Amino acid sequence: MKPVYAAALLAAFALPVFADDVLRTPVPDARPVMLAALQATDGQAHGVLTGEMADAITRRFGATSPIFIDVTTEKRYAQPGCSRLKVTFWQDGVLLPGATTPRRQTMAFGINYCLDGRPPQSLK
């Protein structure tokens, strides 16, 4: 790998990143961001995906940004430390197969999650 390219990847994926004026912590997957959202008073947390999988996806789609993660607490359950979370991954400059112009690619899903990392026992 060329040193300039390696330095660019390090700058894009290993250092804290700003997107939408939000400081994002580099993480290997969404779990640390989900736990941070559960613990945050405002129920929100932000991260940037790092590692080989993130690098491969970014190169494959020719994206112009790293893969960002936003987590928002939608509902807190009676069971302590458990909530319904909305997890959103997004990336700018993605050129999908067959497309001619790059765009923002977004994937979002909802998940019931607890501080211990297991699903809640009761959703009351």
Secondary structure by P-SEA (a helix, b strand, c coil): ccaaaaaaaaaacccccccccbbbbbcccaaaaaaaaaaccccbbbbbbbcaaaaaaaaaacccccbbbbbbbccccccccccbbbbbbbccccccccccbbbbbbbbbccccccccccccccc
